[in-house]
Structures are given as C-alpha cells and as structure tokens.
C-alpha cells in the first residue's frame, strides 16, 4: 500500500517546527550591538532598552490612572505596579561591563512623562481591571516579539518581563481569593 501524507500535521511535527522557530529566535538574540541597517549610530541594545523603558513608563501611567480613578483597587494594583517599576529600572540598566557615566538606572529624570493621548480609565472597576490586563497582555506580546531581535542578555530579560506581564494580565482578571 503506498504511503500518503496525513491530512493535517501531527502534534509531533508542530512541536518540532515550533522548537526550530524558538531556537532560531534565540540564536538571533546572540548578535552584537551593531545598528541594523546603519540606523542613527545608536547601538541596537540601547535603542531597544530605551523603547522598553518608555513602554513600561506608559504602563505605569495606566496603573496610576486606574488607582486614582478607582481608589478601592489601589491595594490590589500596588504590587503589580511595583513589579512594572522594577522591570523599568532593570531594563534601563546598561549591560554589565559597559556602564556609561551618563546612564541612569531610572532611564532619565525618574518621573514618567504625561501620557499623550492615553486611554481613559473605564468607569467600572471590573472594566478598568480588564483594560489594564489588556494593556499588560499587549505589552507582553510585543516584548515576546521583540526578544527575537534582541541581543542575548536583553532577550533573556525581555522574555522574563514578558512572562511577568502575562501573569499580571491573569492576576488582573482573576477573582482574588477564589480557588480552582
């Protein structure tokens, strides 16, 4: 009996393909700091870190706005906001051995710039938590995509911060104290 192709790929072939893609993404993360395409002369890692810090600052603004509009949520949001602030500080640090005298661990003045065109906080607390979870999820997905082109250490950090963002999204939409 002649061999025929299966009508759909097997789970094993899908997993093997996914592993190959993930491996390729990790290998591209081990590149040097030369700017891609001759862009601006600023090293790739520095540009990526600055963008990540800006994204974290916008997320911190969303946490602050949500806590201000819904004070009853402030205690629930505080540990998640603190983690986002810690991620921002960690992303702002230059890699070990290349600390420049002008680099600041807070990525600048230490105060986030006002949000230009930031989305309004929904009026209901549950909707506000969902909107914040959506922002965490979107940033987590963007960082997951970005890590494929990031230099080694930054790729690992972005992966870790993206995973944390996914957990934050889950925690923001789960019922506190509920058991599964």
C-alpha positions in Angstrom: 0.0 0.0 0.0 1.5 3.4 -1.0 2.3 5.9 1.7 0.1 9.1 1.7 0.5 12.4 3.5 -1.6 12.8 6.6 -4.5 15.3 6.1 -3.1 17.5 8.8 0.2 17.9 10.6 0.8 15.7 13.6 1.4 17.2 17.1 5.0 16.0 16.9 5.7 17.8 13.7 4.1 21.0 15.0 6.2 20.8 18.2 9.3 20.2 16.2 8.6 23.2 14.0 7.9 25.4 17.0 11.1 24.3 18.7 13.0 25.1 15.5 11.5 28.6 15.3 12.2 29.2 19.0 15.8 28.1 18.6 16.2 30.4 15.6 14.8 33.3 17.6 17.2 32.6 20.5 20.2 32.4 18.1 19.3 35.8 16.6 19.3 37.2 20.1 23.0 36.4 20.4 24.1 39.1 18.0 26.4 42.0 18.5 25.4 45.6 19.2 25.9 47.0 15.7 23.0 49.1 14.5 20.8 47.3 11.9 20.7 49.0 8.5 23.0 51.8 9.5 20.4 53.4 11.7 21.4 56.5 13.7 24.6 55.0 15.1 22.9 54.1 18.4 23.6 50.5 19.3 20.6 48.2 18.9 20.5 47.2 22.6 20.4 50.8 23.7 17.5 51.6 21.3 15.6 48.5 22.4 16.2 49.3 26.1 15.0 52.9 25.7 11.9 51.7 23.9 11.2 49.1 26.6 11.6 51.7 29.3 9.2 54.1 27.5 6.6 51.2 27.2 7.0 50.5 30.9 6.5 54.2 31.7 3.2 54.2 29.8 2.1 51.1 31.6 3.0 52.7 34.9 0.9 55.7 33.9 -2.1 53.4 33.3 -1.6 51.8 36.7 -1.5 55.2 38.3 -4.6 56.5 36.5 -6.5 53.3 37.3 -5.6 53.6 41.0 -6.5 57.3 41.0 -9.9 56.7 39.4 -10.7 53.6 41.5 -9.1 54.0 44.9 -10.6 50.8 46.1 -8.3 49.0 43.6 -5.1 50.7 44.7 -4.1 48.0 47.2 -4.7 45.2 44.6 -2.7 47.2 42.0 0.2 48.2 44.2 2.3 45.0 44.0 1.8 44.7 40.2 2.7 48.4 39.7 5.8 47.9 41.8 6.9 45.0 39.7 6.4 47.1 36.5 8.5 49.8 38.1 11.2 47.3 38.9 11.1 46.0 35.3 11.6 49.5 34.0 14.6 50.0 36.3 16.1 46.7 35.3 15.6 47.4 31.6 17.2 50.9 31.9 20.5 49.5 33.3 23.3 49.2 30.7 24.7 45.7 30.3 27.4 44.7 32.9 30.9 46.0 31.9 29.6 48.8 29.7 28.1 51.2 32.2 28.4 54.7 30.8 28.8 57.6 33.2 25.7 59.3 31.6 23.4 56.3 32.1 20.8 56.5 34.7 19.2 53.4 36.3 15.8 55.1 36.1 16.1 55.8 32.5 16.1 59.6 32.8 14.6 62.1 35.2 12.8 59.4 37.3 9.4 60.8 36.5 7.2 59.4 33.7 6.2 61.9 31.1 2.5 62.7 30.9 0.6 60.3 28.6 -0.1 62.0 25.3 -3.4 60.5 24.2 -3.5 57.9 26.9 -6.7 55.9 27.0 -9.3 56.9 29.6 -9.9 54.6 32.6 -13.2 52.8 32.3 -15.8 53.9 34.9 -16.5 50.5 36.4 -13.8 48.8 38.4 -14.1 45.4 36.6 -13.8 47.1 33.3 -10.8 49.1 34.5 -9.1 45.9 35.6 -9.8 44.4 32.2 -8.4 47.4 30.3 -5.3 47.2 32.5 -5.0 43.5 31.8 -5.3 44.1 28.1 -2.5 46.7 28.3 -0.3 44.2 30.2 -1.1 41.5 27.7 -0.4 43.7 24.7 2.9 44.8 26.1 3.8 41.2 27.0 3.1 40.1 23.4 5.1 43.0 21.9 8.1 42.1 24.2 7.8 38.5 23.2 8.1 39.5 19.5 11.0 42.0 20.3 13.1 39.4 22.0 13.8 37.6 18.7 15.9 40.5 17.5 17.4 41.4 20.9 21.0 40.8 21.9 21.4 37.8 24.2 21.1 39.2 27.8 18.4 41.7 26.8 16.5 38.9 25.0 16.5 36.9 28.2 15.4 39.9 30.2 12.6 40.7 27.7 11.4 37.1 27.9 11.3 37.2 31.7 9.5 40.6 31.7 7.0 39.4 29.1 6.2 36.3 31.1 5.6 38.6 34.2 3.3 40.7 32.1 1.3 37.7 31.1 1.0 36.7 34.8 -0.1 40.3 35.6 -2.8 40.1 33.0 -4.1 36.8 34.5 -4.0 38.3 38.1 -5.8 41.4 37.0 -8.7 39.4 35.5 -8.9 36.6 38.2 -11.1 36.8 41.2 -9.0 37.4 44.3 -9.3 34.6 46.9 -11.0 32.3 44.5 -9.9 28.7 44.4 -9.9 26.5 41.3 
